[in-house]
Amino acid sequence: MNRDLFDQIGGDNARGSDASERADSIELEMVLHYDTGKAIQVSDTGEEACAVWLPRSQIEVSGVGKTVNAAKKDGQRTVLPVVTVSIPEWLAKDKGL
């Protein structure tokens, strides 16, 4: 099958995998501690000691335009952005979210 025909019938989305992955995903509002480009560290409390790393290849992240007061592991206070994370349900359970 040539690429033009493949694109006309839906490309990669025609396989249905993208739709099934989104159906099993959930959206969480989280505090963003770090972003390395390949992974993000987030928490739901703003406490870095409770934060988990999530691989960017498995999630979608978007800013919500809010910030919160947060704490680093050493107790230092800081202000961090809040993001919405769309994450597969299995990964959220695995990470304790």
Phi and psi restraints in degrees (value plus and minus 20) as a CYANA .aco file:
   2 ASN   PHI     -98.9   -58.9
   2 ASN   PSI     142.3   182.3
   3 ARG   PHI     -83.4   -43.4
   3 ARG   PSI     -56.2   -16.2
   4 ASP   PHI     -82.8   -42.8
   4 ASP   PSI     -65.4   -25.4
   5 LEU   PHI     -85.5   -45.5
   5 LEU   PSI     -60.8   -20.8
   6 PHE   PHI     -77.4   -37.4
   6 PHE   PSI     -63.9   -23.9
   7 ASP   PHI     -87.4   -47.4
   7 ASP   PSI     -57.1   -17.1
   8 GLN   PHI     -86.3   -46.3
   8 GLN   PSI     -53.6   -13.6
   9 ILE   PHI    -111.3   -71.3
   9 ILE   PSI     -12.4    27.6
  10 GLY   PHI      98.4   138.4
  10 GLY   PSI     -19.7    20.3
  11 GLY   PHI      34.5    74.5
  11 GLY   PSI    -160.5  -120.5
  12 ASP   PHI     -83.6   -43.6
  12 ASP   PSI     -47.9    -7.9
  13 ASN   PHI     -91.1   -51.1
  13 ASN   PSI     -38.9     1.1
  14 ALA   PHI     -85.8   -45.8
  14 ALA   PSI     -40.4    -0.4
  15 ARG   PHI     -95.1   -55.1
  15 ARG   PSI     -37.8     2.2
  16 GLY   PHI      67.2   107.2
  16 GLY   PSI     -28.4    11.6
  17 SER   PHI     -86.9   -46.9
  17 SER   PSI     -58.0   -18.0
  18 ASP   PHI     -84.3   -44.3
  18 ASP   PSI     -62.8   -22.8
  19 ALA   PHI     -86.0   -46.0
  19 ALA   PSI     -60.5   -20.5
  20 SER   PHI     -90.0   -50.0
  20 SER   PSI     -53.6   -13.6
  21 GLU   PHI     -85.8   -45.8
  21 GLU   PSI     -60.9   -20.9
  22 ARG   PHI     -89.2   -49.2
  22 ARG   PSI     -52.5   -12.5
  23 ALA   PHI     -85.3   -45.3
  23 ALA   PSI     -49.8    -9.8
  24 ASP   PHI    -115.6   -75.6
  24 ASP   PSI      -9.5    30.5
  25 SER   PHI    -122.2   -82.2
  25 SER   PSI     137.5   177.5
  26 ILE   PHI    -147.1  -107.1
  26 ILE   PSI     138.8   178.8
  27 GLU   PHI    -130.5   -90.5
  27 GLU   PSI     111.4   151.4
  28 LEU   PHI    -147.1  -107.1
  28 LEU   PSI     119.5   159.5
  29 GLU   PHI    -110.6   -70.6
  29 GLU   PSI     100.0   140.0
  30 MET   PHI    -151.1  -111.1
  30 MET   PSI     140.4   180.4
  31 VAL   PHI    -112.2   -72.2
  31 VAL   PSI     106.8   146.8
  32 LEU   PHI    -109.2   -69.2
  32 LEU   PSI      96.5   136.5
  33 HIS   PHI    -112.4   -72.4
  33 HIS   PSI     -69.4   -29.4
  34 TYR   PHI    -163.0  -123.0
  34 TYR   PSI     131.4   171.4
  35 ASP   PHI    -157.7  -117.7
  35 ASP   PSI      93.0   133.0
  36 THR   PHI    -115.0   -75.0
  36 THR   PSI     -25.8    14.2
  37 GLY   PHI      78.1   118.1
  37 GLY   PSI     -55.3   -15.3
  38 LYS   PHI    -123.9   -83.9
  38 LYS   PSI     -39.1     0.9
  39 ALA   PHI    -173.8  -133.8
  39 ALA   PSI     138.1   178.1
  40 ILE   PHI    -145.1  -105.1
  40 ILE   PSI     131.1   171.1
  41 GLN   PHI    -131.0   -91.0
  41 GLN   PSI     103.4   143.4
  42 VAL   PHI    -154.6  -114.6
  42 VAL   PSI     139.5   179.5
  43 SER   PHI    -163.6  -123.6
  43 SER   PSI     142.7   182.7
  44 ASP   PHI    -116.7   -76.7
  44 ASP   PSI     -27.8    12.2
  45 THR   PHI    -127.7   -87.7
  45 THR   PSI     -38.4     1.6
  46 GLY   PHI      68.2   108.2
  46 GLY   PSI     -18.8    21.2
  47 GLU   PHI    -116.5   -76.5
  47 GLU   PSI      97.9   137.9
  48 GLU   PHI     -79.7   -39.7
  48 GLU   PSI     -51.2   -11.2
  49 ALA   PHI     -82.6   -42.6
  49 ALA   PSI     -42.5    -2.5
  50 CYS   PHI    -121.4   -81.4
  50 CYS   PSI     -17.0    23.0
  51 ALA   PHI     -96.8   -56.8
  51 ALA   PSI     132.0   172.0
  52 VAL   PHI    -145.3  -105.3
  52 VAL   PSI     134.2   174.2
  53 TRP   PHI    -113.3   -73.3
  53 TRP   PSI     115.6   155.6
  54 LEU   PHI    -145.0  -105.0
  54 LEU   PSI     112.6   152.6
  55 PRO   PHI     -93.6   -53.6
  55 PRO   PSI     110.7   150.7
  56 ARG   PHI     -81.2   -41.2
  56 ARG   PSI     -45.7    -5.7
  57 SER   PHI     -86.9   -46.9
  57 SER   PSI     -37.3     2.7
  58 GLN   PHI    -126.5   -86.5
  58 GLN   PSI     -26.8    13.2
  59 ILE   PHI    -153.6  -113.6
  59 ILE   PSI     148.4   188.4
  60 GLU   PHI    -145.0  -105.0
  60 GLU   PSI     118.6   158.6
  61 VAL   PHI    -146.2  -106.2
  61 VAL   PSI     116.3   156.3
  62 SER   PHI    -162.1  -122.1
  62 SER   PSI     123.0   163.0
  63 GLY   PHI     -93.6   -53.6
  63 GLY   PSI     132.5   172.5
  64 VAL   PHI    -133.5   -93.5
  64 VAL   PSI     -23.0    17.0
  65 GLY   PHI      61.4   101.4
  65 GLY   PSI      -5.4    34.6
  66 LYS   PHI    -136.3   -96.3
  66 LYS   PSI     139.9   179.9
  67 THR   PHI    -151.0  -111.0
  67 THR   PSI     140.1   180.1
  68 VAL   PHI    -157.8  -117.8
  68 VAL   PSI     136.3   176.3
  69 ASN   PHI     -94.5   -54.5
  69 ASN   PSI     113.5   153.5
  70 ALA   PHI    -157.6  -117.6
  70 ALA   PSI     153.7   193.7
  71 ALA   PHI    -151.6  -111.6
  71 ALA   PSI     114.1   154.1
  72 LYS   PHI    -100.1   -60.1
  72 LYS   PSI     149.9   189.9
  73 LYS   PHI     -78.1   -38.1
  73 LYS   PSI     -52.7   -12.7
  74 ASP   PHI    -103.6   -63.6
  74 ASP   PSI     -14.9    25.1
  75 GLY   PHI      72.0   112.0
  75 GLY   PSI     -29.2    10.8
  76 GLN   PHI     -84.7   -44.7
  76 GLN   PSI     115.6   155.6
  77 ARG   PHI    -104.6   -64.6
  77 ARG   PSI     125.7   165.7
  78 THR   PHI    -172.5  -132.5
  78 THR   PSI     150.7   190.7
  79 VAL   PHI    -135.6   -95.6
  79 VAL   PSI     107.1   147.1
  80 LEU   PHI    -146.8  -106.8
  80 LEU   PSI     134.8   174.8
  81 PRO   PHI     -97.2   -57.2
  81 PRO   PSI     133.6   173.6
  82 VAL   PHI    -121.6   -81.6
  82 VAL   PSI     117.3   157.3
  83 VAL   PHI    -150.1  -110.1
  83 VAL   PSI     137.7   177.7
  84 THR   PHI    -118.7   -78.7
  84 THR   PSI     107.7   147.7
  85 VAL   PHI    -134.0   -94.0
  85 VAL   PSI     100.6   140.6
  86 SER   PHI    -114.6   -74.6
  86 SER   PSI      97.3   137.3
  87 ILE   PHI    -155.9  -115.9
  87 ILE   PSI     121.0   161.0
  88 PRO   PHI     -79.2   -39.2
  88 PRO   PSI     121.7   161.7
  89 GLU   PHI     -78.2   -38.2
  89 GLU   PSI     -58.4   -18.4
  90 TRP   PHI     -83.5   -43.5
  90 TRP   PSI     -57.8   -17.8
  91 LEU   PHI     -91.8   -51.8
  91 LEU   PSI     -58.8   -18.8
  92 ALA   PHI     -80.7   -40.7
  92 ALA   PSI     -63.2   -23.2
  93 LYS   PHI     -85.1   -45.1
  93 LYS   PSI     -62.1   -22.1
  94 ASP   PHI     -80.2   -40.2
  94 ASP   PSI     -56.6   -16.6
  95 LYS   PHI    -110.5   -70.5
  95 LYS   PSI     -19.7    20.3
  96 GLY   PHI      57.2    97.2
  96 GLY   PSI       5.3    45.3
